[in-house]
């Protein structure tokens, strides 16, 4: 069964939409998926999103792990 996702109406300037549309096409994603990926990455960098990234992408890339900053921060705490 698919995970339920919150639907949310987002109003953005056309220029910004065009940027995301081009970016999404470059990464073989929908505009919605590109916006979501950008929001997840921003929340992760801010330390507010702790869910693991998805498994290997369709392009065969490895999922992004902890950044060097996050690894260093974790080792300082232990």
N, CA, C, O and CB atoms as a CASP TS submission, in Angstrom:
PFRMAT TS
TARGET T0000
AUTHOR 0000-0000-0000
METHOD Language model
MODEL 1
PARENT N/A
ATOM      1  N   UNK     1       0.842  -1.181   0.000  1.00  0.00           N
ATOM      2  CA  UNK     1       0.000   0.000   0.000  1.00  0.00           C
ATOM      3  C   UNK     1       0.891   1.250   0.000  1.00  0.00           C
ATOM      4  O   UNK     1       1.863   1.322   0.752  1.00  0.00           O
ATOM      5  CB  UNK     1      -0.960  -0.005   1.226  1.00  0.00           C
ATOM      6  N   UNK     2       0.565   2.203  -0.820  1.00  0.00           N
ATOM      7  CA  UNK     2       1.365   3.424  -0.930  1.00  0.00           C
ATOM      8  C   UNK     2       1.205   4.286   0.319  1.00  0.00           C
ATOM      9  O   UNK     2       0.149   4.316   0.950  1.00  0.00           O
ATOM     10  CB  UNK     2       0.964   4.223  -2.183  1.00  0.00           C
ATOM     11  N   UNK     3       2.281   4.982   0.650  1.00  0.00           N
ATOM     12  CA  UNK     3       2.227   5.905   1.781  1.00  0.00           C
ATOM     13  C   UNK     3       1.347   7.092   1.433  1.00  0.00           C
ATOM     14  O   UNK     3       1.389   7.606   0.315  1.00  0.00           O
ATOM     15  CB  UNK     3       3.642   6.379   2.177  1.00  0.00           C
ATOM     16  N   UNK     4       0.558   7.518   2.392  1.00  0.00           N
ATOM     17  CA  UNK     4      -0.265   8.703   2.168  1.00  0.00           C
ATOM     18  C   UNK     4       0.625   9.927   2.260  1.00  0.00           C
ATOM     19  O   UNK     4       1.517  10.008   3.104  1.00  0.00           O
ATOM     20  CB  UNK     4      -1.436   8.787   3.192  1.00  0.00           C
ATOM     21  N   UNK     5       0.367  10.871   1.380  1.00  0.00           N
ATOM     22  CA  UNK     5       1.166  12.086   1.353  1.00  0.00           C
ATOM     23  C   UNK     5       0.240  13.281   1.473  1.00  0.00           C
ATOM     24  O   UNK     5      -0.874  13.279   0.949  1.00  0.00           O
ATOM     25  CB  UNK     5       2.016  12.172   0.060  1.00  0.00           C
ATOM     26  N   UNK     6       0.706  14.279   2.155  1.00  0.00           N
ATOM     27  CA  UNK     6      -0.054  15.510   2.320  1.00  0.00           C
ATOM     28  C   UNK     6      -0.106  16.271   0.997  1.00  0.00           C
ATOM     29  O   UNK     6       0.930  16.532   0.385  1.00  0.00           O
ATOM     30  CB  UNK     6       0.565  16.387   3.429  1.00  0.00           C
ATOM     31  N   UNK     7      -1.298  16.622   0.564  1.00  0.00           N
ATOM     32  CA  UNK     7      -1.453  17.438  -0.634  1.00  0.00           C
ATOM     33  C   UNK     7      -1.479  18.894  -0.192  1.00  0.00           C
ATOM     34  O   UNK     7      -2.130  19.252   0.790  1.00  0.00           O
ATOM     35  CB  UNK     7      -2.753  17.057  -1.434  1.00  0.00           C
ATOM     36  N   UNK     8      -0.763  19.720  -0.932  1.00  0.00           N
ATOM     37  CA  UNK     8      -0.612  21.106  -0.547  1.00  0.00           C
ATOM     38  C   UNK     8      -0.513  21.964  -1.793  1.00  0.00           C
ATOM     39  O   UNK     8       0.304  21.690  -2.673  1.00  0.00           O
ATOM     40  CB  UNK     8       0.619  21.297   0.350  1.00  0.00           C
ATOM     41  N   UNK     9      -1.335  22.998  -1.877  1.00  0.00           N
ATOM     42  CA  UNK     9      -1.301  23.905  -3.012  1.00  0.00           C
ATOM     43  C   UNK     9      -0.143  24.885  -2.808  1.00  0.00           C
ATOM     44  O   UNK     9      -0.045  25.533  -1.765  1.00  0.00           O
ATOM     45  CB  UNK     9      -2.663  24.660  -3.174  1.00  0.00           C
ATOM     46  N   UNK    10       0.715  24.984  -3.793  1.00  0.00           N
ATOM     47  CA  UNK    10       1.879  25.865  -3.704  1.00  0.00           C
ATOM     48  C   UNK    10       1.825  26.885  -4.825  1.00  0.00           C
ATOM     49  O   UNK    10       1.727  26.526  -5.998  1.00  0.00           O
ATOM     50  CB  UNK    10       3.198  25.055  -3.768  1.00  0.00           C
ATOM     51  N   UNK    11       1.886  28.132  -4.467  1.00  0.00           N
ATOM     52  CA  UNK    11       1.914  29.204  -5.469  1.00  0.00           C
ATOM     53  C   UNK    11       3.325  29.766  -5.509  1.00  0.00           C
ATOM     54  O   UNK    11       3.839  30.246  -4.499  1.00  0.00           O
ATOM     55  CB  UNK    11       0.865  30.332  -5.144  1.00  0.00           C
ATOM     56  N   UNK    12       3.945  29.705  -6.672  1.00  0.00           N
ATOM     57  CA  UNK    12       5.293  30.232  -6.850  1.00  0.00           C
ATOM     58  C   UNK    12       5.345  31.058  -8.132  1.00  0.00           C
ATOM     59  O   UNK    12       4.528  30.856  -9.031  1.00  0.00           O
ATOM     60  CB  UNK    12       6.340  29.083  -6.891  1.00  0.00           C
ATOM     61  N   UNK    13       6.286  31.974  -8.224  1.00  0.00           N
ATOM     62  CA  UNK    13       6.398  32.758  -9.454  1.00  0.00           C
ATOM     63  C   UNK    13       6.699  31.866 -10.655  1.00  0.00           C
ATOM     64  O   UNK    13       7.372  30.844 -10.523  1.00  0.00           O
ATOM     65  CB  UNK    13       7.488  33.823  -9.308  1.00  0.00           C
ATOM     66  N   UNK    14       6.202  32.252 -11.812  1.00  0.00           N
ATOM     67  CA  UNK    14       6.421  31.477 -13.033  1.00  0.00           C
ATOM     68  C   UNK    14       7.903  31.255 -13.290  1.00  0.00           C
ATOM     69  O   UNK    14       8.306  30.167 -13.702  1.00  0.00           O
ATOM     70  CB  UNK    14       5.785  32.178 -14.229  1.00  0.00           C
ATOM     71  N   UNK    15       8.718  32.278 -13.051  1.00  0.00           N
ATOM     72  CA  UNK    15      10.165  32.161 -13.272  1.00  0.00           C
ATOM     73  C   UNK    15      10.765  31.040 -12.425  1.00  0.00           C
ATOM     74  O   UNK    15      11.597  30.272 -12.908  1.00  0.00           O
ATOM     75  CB  UNK    15      10.864  33.492 -12.952  1.00  0.00           C
ATOM     76  N   UNK    16      10.343  30.945 -11.164  1.00  0.00           N
ATOM     77  CA  UNK    16      10.847  29.879 -10.295  1.00  0.00           C
ATOM     78  C   UNK    16      10.352  28.513 -10.772  1.00  0.00           C
ATOM     79  O   UNK    16      11.103  27.537 -10.753  1.00  0.00           O
ATOM     80  CB  UNK    16      10.414  30.122  -8.834  1.00  0.00           C
ATOM     81  N   UNK    17       9.086  28.445 -11.199  1.00  0.00           N
ATOM     82  CA  UNK    17       8.552  27.192 -11.727  1.00  0.00           C
ATOM     83  C   UNK    17       9.367  26.734 -12.937  1.00  0.00           C
ATOM     84  O   UNK    17       9.691  25.554 -13.066  1.00  0.00           O
ATOM     85  CB  UNK    17       7.065  27.354 -12.110  1.00  0.00           C
ATOM     86  N   UNK    18       9.693  27.675 -13.817  1.00  0.00           N
ATOM     87  CA  UNK    18      10.479  27.345 -15.006  1.00  0.00           C
ATOM     88  C   UNK    18      11.849  26.790 -14.635  1.00  0.00           C
ATOM     89  O   UNK    18      12.352  25.874 -15.285  1.00  0.00           O
ATOM     90  CB  UNK    18      10.641  28.576 -15.890  1.00  0.00           C
ATOM     91  N   UNK    19      12.444  27.344 -13.595  1.00  0.00           N
ATOM     92  CA  UNK    19      13.738  26.846 -13.113  1.00  0.00           C
ATOM     93  C   UNK    19      13.599  25.408 -12.635  1.00  0.00           C
ATOM     94  O   UNK    19      14.412  24.551 -12.981  1.00  0.00           O
ATOM     95  CB  UNK    19      14.283  27.739 -11.973  1.00  0.00           C
ATOM     96  N   UNK    20      12.559  25.144 -11.833  1.00  0.00           N
ATOM     97  CA  UNK    20      12.344  23.778 -11.340  1.00  0.00           C
ATOM     98  C   UNK    20      11.978  22.818 -12.460  1.00  0.00           C
ATOM     99  O   UNK    20      12.342  21.643 -12.415  1.00  0.00           O
ATOM    100  CB  UNK    20      11.253  23.766 -10.284  1.00  0.00           C
ATOM    101  N   UNK    21      11.269  23.303 -13.455  1.00  0.00           N
ATOM    102  CA  UNK    21      10.894  22.451 -14.585  1.00  0.00           C
ATOM    103  C   UNK    21      12.144  21.995 -15.351  1.00  0.00           C
ATOM    104  O   UNK    21      12.265  20.825 -15.713  1.00  0.00           O
ATOM    105  CB  UNK    21       9.925  23.204 -15.533  1.00  0.00           C
ATOM    106  N   UNK    22      13.064  22.925 -15.592  1.00  0.00           N
ATOM    107  CA  UNK    22      14.313  22.585 -16.283  1.00  0.00           C
ATOM    108  C   UNK    22      15.161  21.653 -15.431  1.00  0.00           C
ATOM    109  O   UNK    22      15.706  20.666 -15.926  1.00  0.00           O
ATOM    110  CB  UNK    22      15.108  23.858 -16.624  1.00  0.00           C
ATOM    111  N   UNK    23      15.267  21.971 -14.149  1.00  0.00           N
ATOM    112  CA  UNK    23      16.052  21.163 -13.208  1.00  0.00           C
ATOM    113  C   UNK    23      15.484  19.746 -13.137  1.00  0.00           C
ATOM    114  O   UNK    23      16.234  18.771 -13.165  1.00  0.00           O
ATOM    115  CB  UNK    23      16.062  21.814 -11.796  1.00  0.00           C
ATOM    116  N   UNK    24      14.162  19.637 -13.045  1.00  0.00           N
ATOM    117  CA  UNK    24      13.508  18.329 -12.982  1.00  0.00           C
ATOM    118  C   UNK    24      13.783  17.516 -14.245  1.00  0.00           C
ATOM    119  O   UNK    24      14.067  16.321 -14.166  1.00  0.00           O
ATOM    120  CB  UNK    24      11.995  18.496 -12.783  1.00  0.00           C
ATOM    121  N   UNK    25      13.701  18.153 -15.391  1.00  0.00           N
ATOM    122  CA  UNK    25      13.974  17.450 -16.656  1.00  0.00           C
ATOM    123  C   UNK    25      15.417  16.949 -16.693  1.00  0.00           C
ATOM    124  O   UNK    25      15.685  15.853 -17.184  1.00  0.00           O
ATOM    125  CB  UNK    25      13.702  18.379 -17.865  1.00  0.00           C
ATOM    126  N   UNK    26      16.340  17.752 -16.175  1.00  0.00           N
ATOM    127  CA  UNK    26      17.749  17.341 -16.132  1.00  0.00           C
ATOM    128  C   UNK    26      17.954  16.086 -15.289  1.00  0.00           C
ATOM    129  O   UNK    26      18.856  15.292 -15.558  1.00  0.00           O
ATOM    130  CB  UNK    26      18.609  18.473 -15.583  1.00  0.00           C
ATOM    131  N   UNK    27      17.115  15.909 -14.267  1.00  0.00           N
ATOM    132  CA  UNK    27      17.254  14.767 -13.357  1.00  0.00           C
ATOM    133  C   UNK    27      16.173  13.711 -13.562  1.00  0.00           C
ATOM    134  O   UNK    27      16.002  12.825 -12.725  1.00  0.00           O
ATOM    135  CB  UNK    27      17.220  15.247 -11.925  1.00  0.00           C
ATOM    136  N   UNK    28      15.441  13.804 -14.681  1.00  0.00           N
ATOM    137  CA  UNK    28      14.401  12.828 -15.033  1.00  0.00           C
ATOM    138  C   UNK    28      13.362  12.663 -13.923  1.00  0.00           C
ATOM    139  O   UNK    28      12.990  11.547 -13.562  1.00  0.00           O
ATOM    140  CB  UNK    28      15.037  11.477 -15.343  1.00  0.00           C
ATOM    141  N   UNK    29      12.905  13.787 -13.397  1.00  0.00           N
ATOM    142  CA  UNK    29      11.879  13.805 -12.353  1.00  0.00           C
ATOM    143  C   UNK    29      10.731  14.696 -12.808  1.00  0.00           C
ATOM    144  O   UNK    29      10.853  15.463 -13.763  1.00  0.00           O
ATOM    145  CB  UNK    29      12.463  14.304 -10.994  1.00  0.00           C
ATOM    146  N   UNK    30       9.621  14.574 -12.104  1.00  0.00           N
ATOM    147  CA  UNK    30       8.530  15.528 -12.292  1.00  0.00           C
ATOM    148  C   UNK    30       8.889  16.799 -11.530  1.00  0.00           C
ATOM    149  O   UNK    30       9.762  16.785 -10.662  1.00  0.00           O
ATOM    150  CB  UNK    30       7.152  14.937 -11.802  1.00  0.00           C
ATOM    151  N   UNK    31       8.220  17.884 -11.854  1.00  0.00           N
ATOM    152  CA  UNK    31       8.466  19.133 -11.129  1.00  0.00           C
ATOM    153  C   UNK    31       8.136  18.933  -9.652  1.00  0.00           C
ATOM    154  O   UNK    31       8.875  19.389  -8.779  1.00  0.00           O
ATOM    155  CB  UNK    31       7.624  20.302 -11.727  1.00  0.00           C
ATOM    156  N   UNK    32       7.035  18.257  -9.378  1.00  0.00           N
ATOM    157  CA  UNK    32       6.647  18.003  -7.996  1.00  0.00           C
ATOM    158  C   UNK    32       7.740  17.232  -7.248  1.00  0.00           C
ATOM    159  O   UNK    32       8.096  17.590  -6.125  1.00  0.00           O
ATOM    160  CB  UNK    32       5.325  17.226  -7.951  1.00  0.00           C
ATOM    161  N   UNK    33       8.265  16.187  -7.864  1.00  0.00           N
ATOM    162  CA  UNK    33       9.321  15.389  -7.224  1.00  0.00           C
ATOM    163  C   UNK    33      10.589  16.219  -7.012  1.00  0.00           C
ATOM    164  O   UNK    33      11.291  16.036  -6.016  1.00  0.00           O
ATOM    165  CB  UNK    33       9.643  14.144  -8.075  1.00  0.00           C
ATOM    166  N   UNK    34      10.883  17.121  -7.936  1.00  0.00           N
ATOM    167  CA  UNK    34      12.072  17.959  -7.800  1.00  0.00           C
ATOM    168  C   UNK    34      11.912  18.946  -6.639  1.00  0.00           C
ATOM    169  O   UNK    34      12.845  19.151  -5.862  1.00  0.00           O
ATOM    170  CB  UNK    34      12.344  18.719  -9.112  1.00  0.00           C
ATOM    171  N   UNK    35      10.740  19.548  -6.528  1.00  0.00           N
ATOM    172  CA  UNK    35      10.486  20.467  -5.414  1.00  0.00           C
ATOM    173  C   UNK    35      10.570  19.708  -4.096  1.00  0.00           C
ATOM    174  O   UNK    35      11.164  20.192  -3.132  1.00  0.00           O
ATOM    175  CB  UNK    35       9.099  21.150  -5.562  1.00  0.00           C
ATOM    176  N   UNK    36       9.975  18.521  -4.054  1.00  0.00           N
ATOM    177  CA  UNK    36      10.019  17.719  -2.830  1.00  0.00           C
ATOM    178  C   UNK    36      11.462  17.353  -2.470  1.00  0.00           C
ATOM    179  O   UNK    36      11.853  17.451  -1.307  1.00  0.00           O
ATOM    180  CB  UNK    36       9.172  16.442  -2.994  1.00  0.00           C
ATOM    181  N   UNK    37      12.248  16.936  -3.454  1.00  0.00           N
ATOM    182  CA  UNK    37      13.643  16.571  -3.191  1.00  0.00           C
ATOM    183  C   UNK    37      14.434  17.767  -2.663  1.00  0.00           C
ATOM    184  O   UNK    37      15.268  17.618  -1.770  1.00  0.00           O
ATOM    185  CB  UNK    37      14.302  16.025  -4.467  1.00  0.00           C
ATOM    186  N   UNK    38      14.174  18.942  -3.210  1.00  0.00           N
ATOM    187  CA  UNK    38      14.858  20.147  -2.762  1.00  0.00           C
ATOM    188  C   UNK    38      14.460  20.494  -1.327  1.00  0.00           C
ATOM    189  O   UNK    38      15.310  20.871  -0.520  1.00  0.00           O
ATOM    190  CB  UNK    38      14.545  21.319  -3.702  1.00  0.00           C
ATOM    191  N   UNK    39      13.181  20.369  -1.012  1.00  0.00           N
ATOM    192  CA  UNK    39      12.718  20.643   0.351  1.00  0.00           C
ATOM    193  C   UNK    39      13.297  19.639   1.353  1.00  0.00           C
ATOM    194  O   UNK    39      13.699  20.019   2.453  1.00  0.00           O
ATOM    195  CB  UNK    39      11.186  20.611   0.405  1.00  0.00           C
ATOM    196  N   UNK    40      13.337  18.368   0.974  1.00  0.00           N
ATOM    197  CA  UNK    40      13.902  17.340   1.855  1.00  0.00           C
ATOM    198  C   UNK    40      15.378  17.627   2.119  1.00  0.00           C
ATOM    199  O   UNK    40      15.835  17.548   3.260  1.00  0.00           O
ATOM    200  CB  UNK    40      13.731  15.931   1.234  1.00  0.00           C
ATOM    201  N   UNK    41      16.119  17.959   1.068  1.00  0.00           N
ATOM    202  CA  UNK    41      17.541  18.251   1.224  1.00  0.00           C
ATOM    203  C   UNK    41      17.762  19.462   2.127  1.00  0.00           C
ATOM    204  O   UNK    41      18.660  19.450   2.969  1.00  0.00           O
ATOM    205  CB  UNK    41      18.186  18.490  -0.142  1.00  0.00           C
ATOM    206  N   UNK    42      16.960  20.492   1.961  1.00  0.00           N
ATOM    207  CA  UNK    42      17.083  21.686   2.806  1.00  0.00           C
ATOM    208  C   UNK    42      16.778  21.354   4.266  1.00  0.00           C
ATOM    209  O   UNK    42      17.480  21.813   5.168  1.00  0.00           O
ATOM    210  CB  UNK    42      16.139  22.799   2.308  1.00  0.00           C
ATOM    211  N   UNK    43      15.735  20.560   4.501  1.00  0.00           N
ATOM    212  CA  UNK    43      15.381  20.169   5.863  1.00  0.00           C
ATOM    213  C   UNK    43      16.461  19.271   6.474  1.00  0.00           C
ATOM    214  O   UNK    43      16.765  19.381   7.661  1.00  0.00           O
ATOM    215  CB  UNK    43      14.022  19.450   5.876  1.00  0.00           C
ATOM    216  N   UNK    44      17.035  18.388   5.660  1.00  0.00           N
ATOM    217  CA  UNK    44      18.104  17.511   6.134  1.00  0.00           C
ATOM    218  C   UNK    44      19.334  18.332   6.528  1.00  0.00           C
ATOM    219  O   UNK    44      19.931  18.097   7.578  1.00  0.00           O
ATOM    220  CB  UNK    44      18.475  16.475   5.049  1.00  0.00           C
ATOM    221  N   UNK    45      19.709  19.292   5.685  1.00  0.00           N
ATOM    222  CA  UNK    45      20.872  20.148   5.983  1.00  0.00           C
ATOM    223  C   UNK    45      20.659  20.978   7.247  1.00  0.00           C
ATOM    224  O   UNK    45      21.610  21.266   7.975  1.00  0.00           O
ATOM    225  CB  UNK    45      21.161  21.078   4.801  1.00  0.00           C
ATOM    226  N   UNK    46      19.417  21.357   7.502  1.00  0.00           N
ATOM    227  CA  UNK    46      19.093  22.142   8.692  1.00  0.00           C
ATOM    228  C   UNK    46      18.980  21.264   9.938  1.00  0.00           C
ATOM    229  O   UNK    46      18.768  21.766  11.042  1.00  0.00           O
ATOM    230  CB  UNK    46      17.791  22.908   8.476  1.00  0.00           C
ATOM    231  N   UNK    47      19.123  19.946   9.753  1.00  0.00           N
ATOM    232  CA  UNK    47      19.035  19.026  10.881  1.00  0.00           C
ATOM    233  C   UNK    47      17.617  18.773  11.357  1.00  0.00           C
ATOM    234  O   UNK    47      17.409  18.362  12.499  1.00  0.00           O
ATOM    235  CB  UNK    47      19.840  19.548  12.012  1.00  0.00           C
ATOM    236  N   UNK    48      16.650  19.009  10.504  1.00  0.00           N
ATOM    237  CA  UNK    48      15.254  18.843  10.894  1.00  0.00           C
ATOM    238  C   UNK    48      14.590  17.631  10.249  1.00  0.00           C
ATOM    239  O   UNK    48      13.427  17.344  10.534  1.00  0.00           O
ATOM    240  CB  UNK    48      14.483  20.078  10.543  1.00  0.00           C
ATOM    241  N   UNK    49      15.293  16.930   9.405  1.00  0.00           N
ATOM    242  CA  UNK    49      14.727  15.771   8.703  1.00  0.00           C
ATOM    243  C   UNK    49      15.711  14.632   8.842  1.00  0.00           C
ATOM    244  O   UNK    49      16.811  14.682   8.292  1.00  0.00           O
ATOM    245  CB  UNK    49      14.433  16.085   7.190  1.00  0.00           C
ATOM    246  N   UNK    50      15.326  13.623   9.562  1.00  0.00           N
ATOM    247  CA  UNK    50      16.263  12.555   9.878  1.00  0.00           C
ATOM    248  C   UNK    50      15.983  11.249   9.144  1.00  0.00           C
ATOM    249  O   UNK    50      16.731  10.284   9.301  1.00  0.00           O
ATOM    250  CB  UNK    50      16.250  12.306  11.342  1.00  0.00           C
ATOM    251  N   UNK    51      14.910  11.199   8.339  1.00  0.00           N
ATOM    252  CA  UNK    51      14.586   9.962   7.623  1.00  0.00           C
ATOM    253  C   UNK    51      15.678   9.647   6.609  1.00  0.00           C
ATOM    254  O   UNK    51      16.219  10.553   5.976  1.00  0.00           O
ATOM    255  CB  UNK    51      13.213  10.076   6.918  1.00  0.00           C
ATOM    256  N   UNK    52      15.998   8.382   6.454  1.00  0.00           N
ATOM    257  CA  UNK    52      17.043   7.958   5.519  1.00  0.00           C
ATOM    258  C   UNK    52      16.645   8.281   4.095  1.00  0.00           C
ATOM    259  O   UNK    52      15.459   8.267   3.764  1.00  0.00           O
ATOM    260  CB  UNK    52      17.324   6.459   5.660  1.00  0.00           C
ATOM    261  N   UNK    53      17.625   8.573   3.242  1.00  0.00           N
ATOM    262  CA  UNK    53      17.317   8.775   1.829  1.00  0.00           C
ATOM    263  C   UNK    53      16.873   7.459   1.210  1.00  0.00           C
ATOM    264  O   UNK    53      17.180   6.395   1.748  1.00  0.00           O
ATOM    265  CB  UNK    53      18.539   9.346   1.074  1.00  0.00           C
ATOM    266  N   UNK    54      16.152   7.508   0.083  1.00  0.00           N
ATOM    267  CA  UNK    54      15.692   6.274  -0.556  1.00  0.00           C
ATOM    268  C   UNK    54      16.864   5.454  -1.080  1.00  0.00           C
ATOM    269  O   UNK    54      17.980   5.957  -1.217  1.00  0.00           O
ATOM    270  CB  UNK    54      14.726   6.594  -1.698  1.00  0.00           C
ATOM    271  N   UNK    55      16.597   4.193  -1.370  1.00  0.00           N
ATOM    272  CA  UNK    55      17.618   3.298  -1.913  1.00  0.00           C
ATOM    273  C   UNK    55      18.082   3.803  -3.270  1.00  0.00           C
ATOM    274  O   UNK    55      17.664   4.874  -3.710  1.00  0.00           O
ATOM    275  CB  UNK    55      17.079   1.856  -2.031  1.00  0.00           C
ATOM    276  N   UNK    56      18.918   3.064  -3.916  1.00  0.00           N
ATOM    277  CA  UNK    56      19.498   3.459  -5.194  1.00  0.00           C
ATOM    278  C   UNK    56      18.449   4.029  -6.136  1.00  0.00           C
ATOM    279  O   UNK    56      17.368   3.462  -6.294  1.00  0.00           O
ATOM    280  CB  UNK    56      20.188   2.275  -5.846  1.00  0.00           C
ATOM    281  N   UNK    57      18.777   5.155  -6.758  1.00  0.00           N
ATOM    282  CA  UNK    57      17.844   5.820  -7.672  1.00  0.00           C
ATOM    283  C   UNK    57      17.809   5.094  -9.009  1.00  0.00           C
ATOM    284  O   UNK    57      18.617   4.203  -9.270  1.00  0.00           O
ATOM    285  CB  UNK    57      18.237   7.300  -7.877  1.00  0.00           C
ATOM    286  N   UNK    58      16.870   5.487  -9.841  1.00  0.00           N
ATOM    287  CA  UNK    58      16.713   4.874 -11.153  1.00  0.00           C
ATOM    288  C   UNK    58      17.959   5.066 -12.010  1.00  0.00           C
ATOM    289  O   UNK    58      18.250   4.240 -12.876  1.00  0.00           O
ATOM    290  CB  UNK    58      15.497   5.452 -11.862  1.00  0.00           C
ATOM    291  N   UNK    59      18.694   6.149 -11.775  1.00  0.00           N
ATOM    292  CA  UNK    59      19.900   6.425 -12.535  1.00  0.00           C
ATOM    293  C   UNK    59      21.087   5.603 -12.078  1.00  0.00           C
ATOM    294  O   UNK    59      22.176   5.721 -12.640  1.00  0.00           O
ATOM    295  CB  UNK    59      20.233   7.873 -12.446  1.00  0.00           C
ATOM    296  N   UNK    60      20.889   4.757 -11.048  1.00  0.00           N
ATOM    297  CA  UNK    60      21.958   3.900 -10.563  1.00  0.00           C
ATOM    298  C   UNK    60      22.900   4.580  -9.586  1.00  0.00           C
ATOM    299  O   UNK    60      23.937   4.022  -9.228  1.00  0.00           O
ATOM    300  CB  UNK    60      22.735   3.387 -11.710  1.00  0.00           C
ATOM    301  N   UNK    61      22.545   5.785  -9.155  1.00  0.00           N
ATOM    302  CA  UNK    61      23.405   6.487  -8.213  1.00  0.00           C
ATOM    303  C   UNK    61      23.227   5.903  -6.825  1.00  0.00           C
ATOM    304  O   UNK    61      22.152   5.426  -6.463  1.00  0.00           O
ATOM    305  CB  UNK    61      23.102   7.995  -8.209  1.00  0.00           C
ATOM    306  N   UNK    62      24.296   5.950  -6.063  1.00  0.00           N
ATOM    307  CA  UNK    62      24.223   5.534  -4.674  1.00  0.00           C
ATOM    308  C   UNK    62      23.450   6.584  -3.895  1.00  0.00           C
ATOM    309  O   UNK    62      23.539   7.766  -4.224  1.00  0.00           O
ATOM    310  CB  UNK    62      25.638   5.322  -4.074  1.00  0.00           C
ATOM    311  N   UNK    63      22.685   6.191  -2.862  1.00  0.00           N
ATOM    312  CA  UNK    63      22.005   7.198  -2.060  1.00  0.00           C
ATOM    313  C   UNK    63      23.022   8.043  -1.310  1.00  0.00           C
ATOM    314  O   UNK    63      24.096   7.564  -0.945  1.00  0.00           O
ATOM    315  CB  UNK    63      21.025   6.541  -1.078  1.00  0.00           C
ATOM    316  N   UNK    64      22.679   9.285  -1.087  1.00  0.00           N
ATOM    317  CA  UNK    64      23.589  10.187  -0.379  1.00  0.00           C
ATOM    318  C   UNK    64      23.651   9.778   1.086  1.00  0.00           C
ATOM    319  O   UNK    64      22.619   9.570   1.723  1.00  0.00           O
ATOM    320  CB  UNK    64      23.133  11.671  -0.518  1.00  0.00           C
ATOM    321  N   UNK    65      24.844   9.665   1.607  1.00  0.00           N
ATOM    322  CA  UNK    65      25.014   9.345   3.016  1.00  0.00           C
ATOM    323  C   UNK    65      25.211  10.604   3.809  1.00  0.00           C
ATOM    324  O   UNK    65      24.891  11.701   3.352  1.00  0.00           O
ATOM    325  CB  UNK    65      26.185   8.399   3.226  1.00  0.00           C
ATOM    326  N   UNK    66      25.741  10.444   5.002  1.00  0.00           N
ATOM    327  CA  UNK    66      26.028  11.606   5.821  1.00  0.00           C
ATOM    328  C   UNK    66      27.108  12.444   5.178  1.00  0.00           C
ATOM    329  O   UNK    66      28.041  11.919   4.570  1.00  0.00           O
ATOM    330  CB  UNK    66      26.443  11.190   7.224  1.00  0.00           C
ATOM    331  N   UNK    67      26.976  13.733   5.314  1.00  0.00           N
ATOM    332  CA  UNK    67      28.034  14.605   4.811  1.00  0.00           C
ATOM    333  C   UNK    67      29.200  14.548   5.789  1.00  0.00           C
ATOM    334  O   UNK    67      29.056  14.060   6.910  1.00  0.00           O
ATOM    335  CB  UNK    67      27.523  16.076   4.625  1.00  0.00           C
ATOM    336  N   UNK    68      30.340  15.041   5.368  1.00  0.00           N
ATOM    337  CA  UNK    68      31.517  15.057   6.237  1.00  0.00           C
ATOM    338  C   UNK    68      31.227  15.862   7.494  1.00  0.00           C
ATOM    339  O   UNK    68      31.670  15.492   8.581  1.00  0.00           O
ATOM    340  CB  UNK    68      32.738  15.638   5.497  1.00  0.00           C
ATOM    341  N   UNK    69      30.483  16.967   7.356  1.00  0.00           N
ATOM    342  CA  UNK    69      30.133  17.789   8.518  1.00  0.00           C
ATOM    343  C   UNK    69      29.282  17.007   9.506  1.00  0.00           C
ATOM    344  O   UNK    69      29.505  17.082  10.715  1.00  0.00           O
ATOM    345  CB  UNK    69      29.392  19.054   8.078  1.00  0.00           C
ATOM    346  N   UNK    70      28.302  16.251   8.998  1.00  0.00           N
ATOM    347  CA  UNK    70      27.430  15.476   9.873  1.00  0.00           C
ATOM    348  C   UNK    70      28.212  14.371  10.567  1.00  0.00           C
ATOM    349  O   UNK    70      27.991  14.115  11.751  1.00  0.00           O
ATOM    350  CB  UNK    70      26.262  14.882   9.080  1.00  0.00           C
ATOM    351  N   UNK    71      29.130  13.705   9.849  1.00  0.00           N
ATOM    352  CA  UNK    71      29.936  12.646  10.436  1.00  0.00           C
ATOM    353  C   UNK    71      30.832  13.198  11.528  1.00  0.00           C
ATOM    354  O   UNK    71      30.965  12.594  12.593  1.00  0.00           O
ATOM    355  CB  UNK    71      30.774  11.953   9.366  1.00  0.00           C
ATOM    356  N   UNK    72      31.447  14.344  11.268  1.00  0.00           N
ATOM    357  CA  UNK    72      32.312  14.962  12.264  1.00  0.00           C
ATOM    358  C   UNK    72      31.527  15.370  13.486  1.00  0.00           C
ATOM    359  O   UNK    72      31.985  15.194  14.614  1.00  0.00           O
ATOM    360  CB  UNK    72      33.024  16.165  11.680  1.00  0.00           C
ATOM    361  N   UNK    73      30.337  15.918  13.265  1.00  0.00           N
ATOM    362  CA  UNK    73      29.491  16.333  14.376  1.00  0.00           C
ATOM    363  C   UNK    73      29.070  15.137  15.219  1.00  0.00           C
ATOM    364  O   UNK    73      29.051  15.217  16.448  1.00  0.00           O
ATOM    365  CB  UNK    73      28.260  17.072  13.860  1.00  0.00           C
ATOM    366  N   UNK    74      28.732  14.025  14.563  1.00  0.00           N
ATOM    367  CA  UNK    74      28.324  12.821  15.277  1.00  0.00           C
ATOM    368  C   UNK    74      29.471  12.251  16.108  1.00  0.00           C
ATOM    369  O   UNK    74      29.258  11.790  17.229  1.00  0.00           O
ATOM    370  CB  UNK    74      27.819  11.770  14.292  1.00  0.00           C
ATOM    371  N   UNK    75      30.685  12.283  15.560  1.00  0.00           N
ATOM    372  CA  UNK    75      31.818  11.728  16.288  1.00  0.00           C
ATOM    373  C   UNK    75      32.187  12.608  17.491  1.00  0.00           C
ATOM    374  O   UNK    75      32.719  12.102  18.479  1.00  0.00           O
ATOM    375  CB  UNK    75      33.026  11.575  15.351  1.00  0.00           C
ATOM    376  N   UNK    76      31.915  13.891  17.422  1.00  0.00           N
ATOM    377  CA  UNK    76      32.179  14.783  18.564  1.00  0.00           C
ATOM    378  C   UNK    76      31.250  14.476  19.731  1.00  0.00           C
ATOM    379  O   UNK    76      31.628  14.620  20.893  1.00  0.00           O
ATOM    380  CB  UNK    76      32.019  16.254  18.147  1.00  0.00           C
ATOM    381  N   UNK    77      30.025  14.048  19.409  1.00  0.00           N
ATOM    382  CA  UNK    77      29.024  13.805  20.444  1.00  0.00           C
ATOM    383  C   UNK    77      29.260  12.485  21.166  1.00  0.00           C
ATOM    384  O   UNK    77      28.754  12.297  22.273  1.00  0.00           O
ATOM    385  CB  UNK    77      27.635  13.815  19.837  1.00  0.00           C
ATOM    386  N   UNK    78      30.014  11.570  20.569  1.00  0.00           N
ATOM    387  CA  UNK    78      30.218  10.248  21.201  1.00  0.00           C
ATOM    388  C   UNK    78      31.489  10.188  21.971  1.00  0.00           C
ATOM    389  O   UNK    78      31.808   9.154  22.559  1.00  0.00           O
ATOM    390  CB  UNK    78      30.217   9.152  20.172  1.00  0.00           C
TER
END
